[in-house]
Protein backbone atom coordinates (compact mmCIF):
# COMPACT_ATOMS: atom_id res chain seq x y z
CA UNK A 1 0.00 0.00 0.00
CA UNK A 2 1.41 3.36 -1.03
CA UNK A 3 0.97 6.04 1.65
CA UNK A 4 1.34 9.70 0.73
CA UNK A 5 1.35 12.59 3.21
CA UNK A 6 0.08 15.90 1.82
CA UNK A 7 0.69 19.41 3.16
CA UNK A 8 -2.97 20.43 3.20
CA UNK A 9 -4.37 23.95 3.39
CA UNK A 10 -7.92 23.09 2.36
CA UNK A 11 -7.71 25.36 -0.69
CA UNK A 12 -8.21 24.54 -4.35
CA UNK A 13 -4.71 23.27 -5.16
CA UNK A 14 -4.25 20.93 -2.21
CA UNK A 15 -7.85 19.68 -2.34
CA UNK A 16 -7.63 18.47 -5.92
CA UNK A 17 -4.27 16.85 -5.09
CA UNK A 18 -6.02 14.05 -3.20
CA UNK A 19 -7.99 12.50 -6.09
CA UNK A 20 -5.05 13.23 -8.41
CA UNK A 21 -2.75 11.23 -6.15
CA UNK A 22 -5.04 8.24 -6.38
CA UNK A 23 -5.75 8.54 -10.10
CA UNK A 24 -2.25 9.30 -11.37
CA UNK A 25 0.33 8.41 -8.72
CA UNK A 26 -0.71 5.01 -7.41
CA UNK A 27 -1.61 6.35 -3.99
CA UNK A 28 -3.72 3.97 -1.88
CA UNK A 29 -3.83 5.99 1.34
CA UNK A 30 -3.74 9.80 1.42
CA UNK A 31 -2.94 11.51 4.71
CA UNK A 32 -3.53 15.25 5.00
CA UNK A 33 -1.70 17.55 7.43
CA UNK A 34 -2.90 21.07 8.20
CA UNK A 35 -0.44 23.14 10.21
CA UNK A 36 -1.98 26.03 12.13
CA UNK A 37 0.39 28.99 11.84
CA UNK A 38 -2.30 31.55 12.56
CA UNK A 39 -4.92 31.01 9.86
CA UNK A 40 -8.52 31.92 10.78
CA UNK A 41 -10.16 29.28 12.96
CA UNK A 42 -12.90 29.03 10.35
CA UNK A 43 -10.32 28.09 7.71
CA UNK A 44 -8.84 25.38 9.93
CA UNK A 45 -12.30 23.97 10.62
CA UNK A 46 -13.18 23.96 6.91
CA UNK A 47 -9.94 22.15 6.08
CA UNK A 48 -10.71 19.52 8.70
CA UNK A 49 -14.26 19.08 7.44
CA UNK A 50 -13.16 18.79 3.83
CA UNK A 51 -10.30 16.43 4.68
CA UNK A 52 -12.72 14.15 6.53
CA UNK A 53 -14.57 13.65 3.24
CA UNK A 54 -11.74 13.33 0.73
CA UNK A 55 -8.67 12.03 2.61
CA UNK A 56 -8.06 8.75 4.44
CA UNK A 57 -6.62 10.36 7.57
CA UNK A 58 -6.12 13.91 8.75
CA UNK A 59 -3.91 15.71 11.24
CA UNK A 60 -4.20 19.31 12.47
CA UNK A 61 -1.11 20.63 14.24
CA UNK A 62 -1.13 23.84 16.28
CA UNK A 63 2.25 25.44 15.61
CA UNK A 64 1.44 29.12 16.24
CA UNK A 65 3.73 29.51 19.26
CA UNK A 66 6.57 27.69 17.54
CA UNK A 67 6.10 29.79 14.41
CA UNK A 68 6.32 33.03 16.38
CA UNK A 69 9.22 32.07 18.66
CA UNK A 70 11.41 30.16 16.21
CA UNK A 71 10.64 31.94 12.94
CA UNK A 72 9.02 35.37 13.46
CA UNK A 73 11.20 36.54 16.34
CA UNK A 74 14.42 35.77 14.41
CA UNK A 75 12.86 37.59 11.44
CA UNK A 76 12.26 40.70 13.57
CA UNK A 77 15.86 40.62 14.81
CA UNK A 78 17.02 40.45 11.18
CA UNK A 79 14.57 43.14 9.96
CA UNK A 80 13.41 40.51 7.48
CA UNK A 81 12.36 42.07 4.18
CA UNK A 82 12.93 41.00 0.56
CA UNK A 83 12.69 43.73 -2.10
CA UNK A 84 10.21 45.53 0.15
CA UNK A 85 8.20 42.39 0.88
CA UNK A 86 7.77 41.68 4.59
CA UNK A 87 8.67 37.99 4.73
CA UNK A 88 5.63 35.99 5.78
CA UNK A 89 4.58 33.06 3.63
CA UNK A 90 8.23 32.18 3.08
CA UNK A 91 8.80 31.85 6.83
CA UNK A 92 5.85 29.51 7.35
CA UNK A 93 6.69 27.02 4.59
CA UNK A 94 9.76 25.38 6.17
CA UNK A 95 7.90 24.92 9.45
CA UNK A 96 4.90 23.37 7.68
CA UNK A 97 7.23 21.12 5.70
CA UNK A 98 8.97 19.93 8.86
CA UNK A 99 5.65 19.06 10.51
CA UNK A 100 4.57 17.13 7.41
CA UNK A 101 7.82 15.16 7.55
CA UNK A 102 7.20 14.33 11.21
CA UNK A 103 3.79 12.85 10.35
CA UNK A 104 5.24 10.96 7.40
CA UNK A 105 7.83 9.37 9.67
CA UNK A 106 5.16 8.54 12.25
CA UNK A 107 2.92 6.95 9.59
CA UNK A 108 5.75 5.12 7.79
CA UNK A 109 4.69 6.87 4.59
CA UNK A 110 6.23 6.37 1.17
CA UNK A 111 6.01 9.88 -0.24
CA UNK A 112 5.44 13.55 0.54
CA UNK A 113 3.21 15.84 -1.51
CA UNK A 114 2.57 19.57 -1.88
CA UNK A 115 0.19 21.57 -4.06
CA UNK A 116 2.66 24.16 -5.36
CA UNK A 117 2.94 25.16 -9.00
CA UNK A 118 6.14 25.10 -11.03
CA UNK A 119 6.20 28.88 -11.37
CA UNK A 120 6.29 30.01 -7.76
CA UNK A 121 8.65 30.00 -4.80
CA UNK A 122 6.78 27.64 -2.50
CA UNK A 123 7.87 24.50 -4.35
CA UNK A 124 11.47 25.39 -3.46
CA UNK A 125 10.66 26.13 0.17
CA UNK A 126 8.83 22.85 0.71
CA UNK A 127 11.32 20.74 -1.19
CA UNK A 128 14.37 22.25 0.48
CA UNK A 129 13.06 20.40 3.54
CA UNK A 130 11.36 17.42 1.84
CA UNK A 131 14.36 16.39 -0.28
CA UNK A 132 16.66 16.15 2.73
CA UNK A 133 14.58 13.26 4.13
CA UNK A 134 14.80 10.52 1.51
CA UNK A 135 11.05 10.45 0.88
CA UNK A 136 9.73 10.56 -2.69
CA UNK A 137 8.37 14.03 -3.50
CA UNK A 138 5.17 14.44 -5.52
CA UNK A 139 3.98 17.78 -6.95
CA UNK A 140 0.85 17.21 -9.09
CA UNK A 141 0.27 20.87 -9.99
CA UNK A 142 3.77 21.13 -11.42
CA UNK A 143 4.08 17.63 -12.84
CA UNK A 144 0.78 17.82 -14.73
CA UNK A 145 1.21 21.49 -15.72
CA UNK A 146 -2.26 22.35 -14.38
CA UNK A 147 -4.09 25.67 -14.52
CA UNK A 148 -6.44 27.00 -11.85
CA UNK A 149 -9.34 26.96 -14.32
CA UNK A 150 -8.73 23.26 -15.01
CA UNK A 151 -8.53 22.60 -11.28
CA UNK A 152 -11.86 24.33 -10.65
CA UNK A 153 -13.55 22.19 -13.28
CA UNK A 154 -11.88 19.06 -11.90
CA UNK A 155 -12.99 19.91 -8.35
CA UNK A 156 -16.55 20.42 -9.55
CA UNK A 157 -16.60 17.00 -11.28
CA UNK A 158 -15.32 15.32 -8.11
CA UNK A 159 -17.72 17.12 -5.79
CA UNK A 160 -14.96 19.02 -3.98
CA UNK A 161 -16.24 22.37 -2.64
CA UNK A 162 -13.85 25.26 -3.25
CA UNK A 163 -14.22 29.01 -2.73
CA UNK A 164 -12.34 30.06 -5.87
CA UNK A 165 -14.45 30.94 -8.92
CA UNK A 166 -13.64 31.94 -12.50
CA UNK A 167 -14.53 35.55 -11.69
CA UNK A 168 -12.56 35.50 -8.42
CA UNK A 169 -9.81 32.88 -8.83
CA UNK A 170 -7.77 34.39 -6.01
CA UNK A 171 -5.28 32.38 -4.06
CA UNK A 172 -5.01 33.55 -0.45
CA UNK A 173 -2.34 32.45 2.00
CA UNK A 174 -2.66 33.60 5.57
CA UNK A 175 -0.71 33.17 8.77
CA UNK A 176 -0.42 35.18 11.96
CA UNK A 177 2.26 37.44 10.43
CA UNK A 178 0.97 38.15 6.92
CA UNK A 179 -1.74 37.62 4.34
CA UNK A 180 -1.01 37.30 0.61
CA UNK A 181 -3.58 37.59 -2.18
CA UNK A 182 -2.77 36.67 -5.77
CA UNK A 183 -4.24 35.13 -8.90
CA UNK A 184 -6.61 36.15 -11.69
CA UNK A 185 -6.41 39.79 -12.72
CA UNK A 186 -4.42 40.55 -9.57
CA UNK A 187 -1.43 39.22 -11.52
CA UNK A 188 -1.69 42.11 -14.01
CA UNK A 189 0.68 44.97 -13.08
CA UNK A 190 -1.74 47.65 -14.31
CA UNK A 191 -4.89 46.25 -12.65
CA UNK A 192 -6.24 48.15 -9.64
CA UNK A 193 -7.15 45.58 -6.96
CA UNK A 194 -10.74 45.69 -5.72
CA UNK A 195 -11.10 46.67 -2.09
CA UNK A 196 -12.83 43.37 -1.33
CA UNK A 197 -9.54 41.44 -1.47
CA UNK A 198 -8.40 43.08 1.77
CA UNK A 199 -9.56 41.63 5.07
CA UNK A 200 -7.01 42.75 7.64
CA UNK A 201 -6.76 46.43 6.73
CA UNK A 202 -9.29 49.20 6.12
CA UNK A 203 -8.82 51.71 3.33
CA UNK A 204 -6.31 54.22 4.74
CA UNK A 205 -8.54 57.18 3.82
CA UNK A 206 -11.35 55.63 5.88
CA UNK A 207 -9.18 54.99 8.93
CA UNK A 208 -9.94 56.80 12.21
CA UNK A 209 -7.93 59.58 13.87
CA UNK A 210 -4.35 58.98 14.91
CA UNK A 211 -3.42 56.55 17.69
CA UNK A 212 -0.13 56.31 19.54
CA UNK A 213 1.19 53.06 20.98
CA UNK A 214 4.24 51.99 22.98
CA UNK A 215 6.06 48.77 22.04
CA UNK A 216 8.61 47.30 24.43
CA UNK A 217 11.58 45.14 23.34
CA UNK A 218 13.97 42.86 25.21
CA UNK A 219 17.02 41.55 23.34
CA UNK A 220 15.45 42.36 19.99
CA UNK A 221 12.14 40.63 20.76
CA UNK A 222 8.83 42.49 21.31
CA UNK A 223 7.51 41.79 24.81
CA UNK A 224 4.95 44.46 25.66
CA UNK A 225 2.27 46.72 24.24
CA UNK A 226 1.38 49.96 26.00
CA UNK A 227 3.11 48.76 29.17
CA UNK A 228 1.35 45.39 29.28
CA UNK A 229 3.53 42.30 29.04
CA UNK A 230 2.31 39.96 26.29
CA UNK A 231 3.44 36.67 24.79
CA UNK A 232 4.28 36.66 21.10
CA UNK A 233 1.02 35.31 19.67
CA UNK A 234 -1.40 37.66 21.51
CA UNK A 235 0.96 40.60 20.95
CA UNK A 236 1.01 40.07 17.19
CA UNK A 237 -2.75 39.45 17.09
CA UNK A 238 -3.39 42.71 18.95
CA UNK A 239 -1.11 44.68 16.63
CA UNK A 240 -2.77 43.17 13.56
CA UNK A 241 -6.15 44.31 14.85
CA UNK A 242 -5.06 47.81 15.89
CA UNK A 243 -2.78 48.43 12.92
CA UNK A 244 -5.32 47.05 10.48
CA UNK A 245 -7.99 49.42 11.81
CA UNK A 246 -5.67 52.28 10.79
CA UNK A 247 -4.99 50.87 7.32
CA UNK A 248 -1.37 50.10 8.23
CA UNK A 249 0.46 47.29 6.46
CA UNK A 250 -0.55 47.04 2.81
CA UNK A 251 2.03 46.20 0.13
CA UNK A 252 1.40 46.11 -3.61
CA UNK A 253 4.59 45.27 -5.45
CA UNK A 254 6.37 43.71 -8.39
CA UNK A 255 8.44 40.91 -6.90
CA UNK A 256 11.34 38.95 -8.36
CA UNK A 257 10.68 35.29 -7.67
CA UNK A 258 13.58 32.89 -7.15
CA UNK A 259 13.12 31.40 -10.63
CA UNK A 260 13.57 34.81 -12.19
CA UNK A 261 9.93 35.53 -13.02
CA UNK A 262 8.52 38.90 -12.05
CA UNK A 263 5.17 38.68 -10.26
CA UNK A 264 2.66 41.20 -8.99
CA UNK A 265 1.82 40.54 -5.33
CA UNK A 266 -0.54 42.02 -2.75
CA UNK A 267 0.09 41.63 0.98
CA UNK A 268 -1.37 42.68 4.32
CA UNK A 269 0.86 42.76 7.42
CA UNK A 270 -0.12 45.37 10.05
CA UNK A 271 1.73 43.88 13.04
CA UNK A 272 4.81 43.18 10.93
CA UNK A 273 4.92 46.77 9.70
CA UNK A 274 4.66 48.16 13.22
CA UNK A 275 7.18 45.82 14.82
CA UNK A 276 9.78 46.00 12.08
CA UNK A 277 9.54 49.80 12.00
CA UNK A 278 9.95 49.99 15.77
CA UNK A 279 12.74 47.42 15.94
CA UNK A 280 14.84 49.01 13.22
CA UNK A 281 14.51 52.41 14.86
CA UNK A 282 15.56 51.05 18.26
CA UNK A 283 18.63 49.46 16.67
CA UNK A 284 19.70 52.91 15.46
CA UNK A 285 19.72 54.11 19.05
CA UNK A 286 21.80 51.30 20.56
CA UNK A 287 24.08 49.91 17.83
CA UNK A 288 27.21 51.64 16.58
CA UNK A 289 27.43 53.10 13.09
CA UNK A 290 29.73 50.27 11.97
CA UNK A 291 27.43 47.64 13.49
CA UNK A 292 24.44 49.13 11.66
CA UNK A 293 26.30 49.29 8.37
CA UNK A 294 27.52 45.70 8.54
CA UNK A 295 24.24 44.36 9.94
CA UNK A 296 22.34 45.85 7.00
CA UNK A 297 24.40 43.56 4.74
CA UNK A 298 23.78 40.60 7.04
CA UNK A 299 20.04 41.34 7.17
CA UNK A 300 19.83 41.46 3.39
CA UNK A 301 21.61 38.13 3.01
CA UNK A 302 19.53 36.58 5.81
CA UNK A 303 16.33 37.76 4.14
CA UNK A 304 17.28 36.34 0.76
CA UNK A 305 18.01 32.92 2.29
CA UNK A 306 14.72 33.04 4.23
CA UNK A 307 12.84 34.06 1.08
CA UNK A 308 14.23 30.99 -0.67
CA UNK A 309 13.35 28.75 2.27
CA UNK A 310 17.00 27.84 2.87
CA UNK A 311 16.72 27.74 6.67
CA UNK A 312 18.98 24.67 6.83
CA UNK A 313 21.79 26.43 4.97
CA UNK A 314 24.81 26.73 7.32
CA UNK A 315 25.24 30.39 6.38
CA UNK A 316 21.69 31.06 7.63
CA UNK A 317 22.66 29.69 11.05
CA UNK A 318 25.94 31.62 11.01
CA UNK A 319 24.11 34.87 10.29
CA UNK A 320 21.67 34.18 13.12
CA UNK A 321 24.60 33.83 15.51
CA UNK A 322 25.90 37.28 14.53
CA UNK A 323 22.44 38.82 14.65
CA UNK A 324 21.69 37.36 18.09
CA UNK A 325 24.91 38.91 19.43
CA UNK A 326 23.89 42.36 18.20
CA UNK A 327 20.45 42.00 19.76
CA UNK A 328 21.77 41.69 23.31
CA UNK A 329 21.49 45.49 23.60
CA UNK A 330 18.33 46.00 21.55
CA UNK A 331 16.07 46.58 24.55
CA UNK A 332 13.87 49.55 25.26
CA UNK A 333 10.63 51.20 24.21
CA UNK A 334 9.43 52.74 20.97
CA UNK A 335 6.41 55.00 20.58
CA UNK A 336 4.67 54.76 17.21
CA UNK A 337 1.93 56.93 15.75
CA UNK A 338 -0.59 55.19 13.48
CA UNK A 339 -2.48 57.37 11.05
CA UNK A 340 -4.18 56.74 7.70
CA UNK A 341 -2.01 53.81 6.63
CA UNK A 342 1.25 55.12 8.15
CA UNK A 343 3.24 53.91 11.15
CA UNK A 344 5.79 56.52 12.23
CA UNK A 345 8.16 56.40 15.17
CA UNK A 346 7.83 59.51 17.31
CA UNK A 347 10.00 58.60 20.34
CA UNK A 348 12.34 55.91 21.59
CA UNK A 349 14.34 55.07 24.73
CA UNK A 350 16.79 52.41 25.90
CA UNK A 351 19.13 51.80 28.83
CA UNK A 352 21.76 50.93 26.19
CA UNK A 353 21.34 54.11 24.12
CA UNK A 354 24.55 55.34 22.53
CA UNK A 355 23.35 58.90 22.96
CA UNK A 356 24.49 61.68 25.24
CA UNK A 357 22.30 64.76 25.53
CA UNK A 358 25.22 66.66 27.05
CA UNK A 359 27.65 65.85 24.25
CA UNK A 360 25.12 66.31 21.43
CA UNK A 361 23.50 69.55 22.64
CA UNK A 362 24.40 72.81 20.89
CA UNK A 363 24.08 74.48 24.31
CA UNK A 364 26.76 72.31 25.95
CA UNK A 365 30.47 73.18 26.15
CA UNK A 366 31.61 69.75 27.38
CA UNK A 367 33.16 69.20 23.96
CA UNK A 368 35.38 72.06 22.78
CA UNK A 369 34.11 72.77 19.25
CA UNK A 370 37.54 74.00 18.20
CA UNK A 371 38.79 70.40 18.48
CA UNK A 372 36.83 69.60 15.33
CA UNK A 373 38.97 71.94 13.22
CA UNK A 374 41.77 69.39 12.84
CA UNK A 375 39.28 66.77 11.69
CA UNK A 376 37.91 69.19 9.10
CA UNK A 377 41.38 69.77 7.66
CA UNK A 378 41.75 66.09 6.79
CA UNK A 379 38.11 65.49 5.84
CA UNK A 380 37.87 65.34 2.03
CA UNK A 381 41.67 65.68 1.73
CA UNK A 382 42.09 63.33 -1.26
CA UNK A 383 39.15 64.88 -3.10
CA UNK A 384 40.76 68.29 -2.77
CA UNK A 385 44.05 66.93 -4.13
CA UNK A 386 42.21 65.36 -7.06
CA UNK A 387 40.36 68.57 -7.79
CA UNK A 388 43.61 70.53 -7.71
CA UNK A 389 45.37 68.11 -10.07
CA UNK A 390 42.39 67.94 -12.41
CA UNK A 391 42.25 71.73 -12.56
CA UNK A 392 46.00 71.86 -13.38
CA UNK A 393 45.63 69.32 -16.22
CA UNK A 394 42.74 71.28 -17.75
CA UNK A 395 44.83 74.43 -17.79
CA UNK A 396 47.70 72.79 -19.74
N, C-alpha and C positions, 0 to 999 in steps of 0.2 A: 504493500500500500504506500503510495507516494503522498507524504504530508508536506504541505506548503504553508508557511506562516506569512501573512500579509500585513504590512503597515496600513492600518485602516482608519480613514478619516470619516467615512460615511458619505463622502461626496460622490460626484458622478464617476470620476476616474477609478477610484478604488472600489466602488460598488460593482462596476461592470467587470472588474478584474476577476471576481469570484467565478462567474460562469465561464469566462474566457479561460481561466486556469483549468477547468474541468473539460472544456471542449477542445482545447488546443495544446495543453501542456501535460496531459496525462495525470492530472491531480485527482486523487481519490478523496482527500480529506483537507479541506481549507480551514485554516485557523486565522481568525482576525484579531488584531491587537490595536486598540485605541489608546493612545497615551495622552492623558490630560495634562496639557501644559498651559492651561488657562483659557481654553475655549469656553463658550457659553454652556451652562449646564444643559440647556435645551438641546444643543448640538451633540453633546455626549450621550444624552438619553436617546436621541434619534438614531445615532450610530449603533447603539446597543440594540435598539428595537429592530433596526434593519438587518443587523448582523444575525440576530436570532432567527430571521427568516431565510437568509441566503448563505450563511456560513455553517460549518459543522461544529465550530466551537469559537467562543469569543472571550477575550480578556479586555478589561478596562484597567489601566494603571494610572493612579494619581501621582504625577511627578512634578506638580507645581512648585513645591518647596525646593526640590532638587534643581529644577530648572532655574529658579531665581538665585539660589546660593552658589551653584557650581557653574552657571553659564551667564546669567545676567549681571551678577555682581562683578565677575572678572571683566565683562564687557564695559561696565561703567568705569572701572579703574583704567581701562585702555581707551576710553572715549570712543568706543567702537562705532565707526561710520565708514561706509564704502561709497565713494563718489557722491556723498551727500545723503546716502541711504542709511538710516538708522538700522543697524543689523537687528533682525528679528526672526524671520522665518529661517534664516541660515543658522541661527543659534539653536533652534529647536530640533532641526533635522538629525544631528548626530545623537542627541539624547534619545529621540524616538527610535532611531536605528538600533541603538544599544539595548533598549528595552525589548525590541522585537527579537534581537539575537538571544536575549535571556530566555524568552518564551520558547524560541526554536530549540534551544539546548534542553530546556525542561521537557519539551514534547518529543524529543528525538526526531525532529523534522528533517526533511531531505533538502528543502530549498527555502529561500527567502524571496519575497516579492514586494515590489512597490508600484505605485500607479503613476510614476513620473513620465513625462514625455522625453523625447530625444533632443529637444531644443532648449530646455531650461537647465537651471543650475541644480535642482533638487536631486536629479539622478546621480550627480557626482557626490553630493553630500551623503546620501544614503549609502552609496556603494563604496565610498571611502571607508566606511565601517563594515558593511556587509562582506566585502571581498577580502577582509583580513581574517575571516572566520573559517573559510574552507567550505561553506555552504554554497550550493548552486544559487545563482541570482537570476530571477525572472522579472522582466519588465515588459508586460504586454503592450502598453501604450506605444513604447518605442519600437519593440520588435515587429509589431503589426502595422506600424506607421498610421495610427488611428487619428481621426479628427474628432472634435467635440460633437459635431453634428451627427457623425456616424454613431458615436457612443450614446447620444440621446435617443436615437432610433432603436439601437440595440437594447438599451435599458427598457424602453417602452415595450418591445417584443417579449422581453423576459419578465415583465411585471415588476420591475425595480423602480420604486418611486424616487425621483430626483427633483431638486428645486430648480436646476438650470433649465432654461427654455431657449428656443431659437432667437427670441427677441431680447432675452437677457441671459446670454450664455456665460455669465461671469463666474470666475473661479475665485473664491474667497478663502484665504488662509488666516487663521486667527490664533493668537496665543496671548498670554497675559501682558506681553511687552509690545506687540504690534499687530496690525491688521492690514493685510494686503488684498487688493482687489484688481483683478486683471481679466482679460478675455473679451471677445466680441469687439465692438467698436472702441473699447477702452485701449486697445492696442494701437490705434491710429494716433500719431503724434499731434495732429491738428484737430482732434475731436475733443469737445468740451464735455467733461464727465457730468452726468446728471447728478443732482444733489442726493438722490435716493441711494447712491452707492455708499454714502458715508453713514456710519452708525455710531461711532464713538465721539465724533466732533460735530458741533453746530457750525453753521455758516458764520465765519468771523464777524461779518457785519451785523449779525443778529445776536451776537454774544452780549452778555450784561456788562455793567460797569466794572471797572478794574478791581482786582482782588490781589492782595499781597499775602504771600505765604513764606514761612521759614522752614528750610530743610536742613537737618543736622546730619553731619557725616562723622564717622569714626574709621580711620585707616582706609579711606577711599570708598567706604560703603555707606549708603544712606541708612540712617537708624531712627530718625524722628521727623515728625511733621507738626509744625506749630507747637513745638515743645513737648509733644506726646510721643513717647517711645513706641515704635511699631516694628513688627517683623516684616520681612521683605514682601511677602505676598499681599497683606492688607495695605502696606504702604503704597505699593505700585497700583493696586486697585483704587485706592483713594485718589491718587494723583491722576489716574486715567479719568475718573469721574469729574474731578474739579477742573483739570486742564481741558478736557473735552467740552465742558460747559462753556468755556471761553474760546472755543475754536482753535485751541493750541494743538499742534502736532499733525498737520497735514503735509504730505510731500507728493508732488506730481513731478516725475522726472524721466529723463531718458537715461537708461542704465546699460552699462556694458556688461553683458553676461560673460561667464567664464569662457564659453565656446567662441566668443567674439561677436555674437549677434547683439545688435542694439535693440532694446525693448523699452516700451513706455510702461511705467509702473505708477500705481497710486497706493499710498500708504497712510495709515493713521497710527499715531504713537504719542499721545499726550504726555504720559508719565515719562517716557524715554526722553522727550524733548526737554522737559523740566529738569530731570535729574542729570542729564548730560551737560546741559547749559550750566547748572549749578556746580557740578563737579569740576568742569574745566576751569571755571572762574576761580574756584577755591585753590586749584593747583597753582594758578598764577600768583596767588598770595604766599604760598608756602614753599614752592620749589624754586631753585636758582634758575637764572637765565639759561645756563648751559644745560641743566637738567631738562628744562622745558623744550629747548631746541632739540636735544637728542631724543627725548621721549616722543616728540611729534613724529619722528621717523619710525620709532618702535611701534607707536600706535597705528601708523599707516600700514606697516608690515603685518602687525597682529590682525588688523581688520581684514586685510586681503586674504590671509590664511583662514580666518573665521568665515568669510564670505564663501570661500571654496569648500568649507566643511572639513578642512584639514586639521582637526583638533588633536590628532594623534601624531602630527608632524613634530619631531624633536625641537625644531626651531620655535614652534608655538609654545612649548613648555619652557624653553629658555627665555623667551620674551616675557612670559608670565612671571618668571623669577625676578627679572629686572623690574617689571612694573610693580610687583608686590613690594619690593624694597622701597621704591619711591613713594608708595602710598602710606608708609608708616607715619608720615607727618601730615597726610591730607585729612585732617580732622578740624571741625569747626562748623560754623553756621552760615548759610547763604539765604538772603532774602530776595525773593523773586516777585515781580509784578506781572500778573497775567492780564492782558487786555486785547480784545479783538484779534485773536489769533497769534499774539506775540507773547513771549516769555522773556522778560528782561531782568537781569540782575541789577538790584539797586543798592545792595549793601552786603558785606561779607566780613567774617571775623574768624580768627583762629589763634590758639595759644602758640602755634608754630609759625606765625606770620613773620616773613622776612621784611618787615616794614618798621621804620622808626619815624614817628611823627616829628621828633626833635630834629633828626638829621635831614628829613625831607622838607621841612617847613621853610618858606621864604623869610619867615620872621625870626628864625633861629640863627645864632652865630656860633654854634658848636663846631661847625665845619667852617674854616676860613676859606671864603670863596676865592681868594687870590691863589690858593693852592692848585686850582684847576687850570691856571694859566699855562703851566708846564705841559700839562696833558694836551691842551689845545695846540701847542706848538708842534707836537708830533702827530696829532690827529690829521689825517689826510696828507701826510708828508710825501708819500710816493706819488700821489695824484698831482701834487703841486710840481714835483720834479718832472713828471711826464708832460704836464701842461707847458712848463718852461721850455723843455726840449722840443716839443711839437711846434711851439711858437717860433723857436729859433730856426727850425728846418723850413718852415713856411716862408721865412724872411730871406732865405738863401736864393 
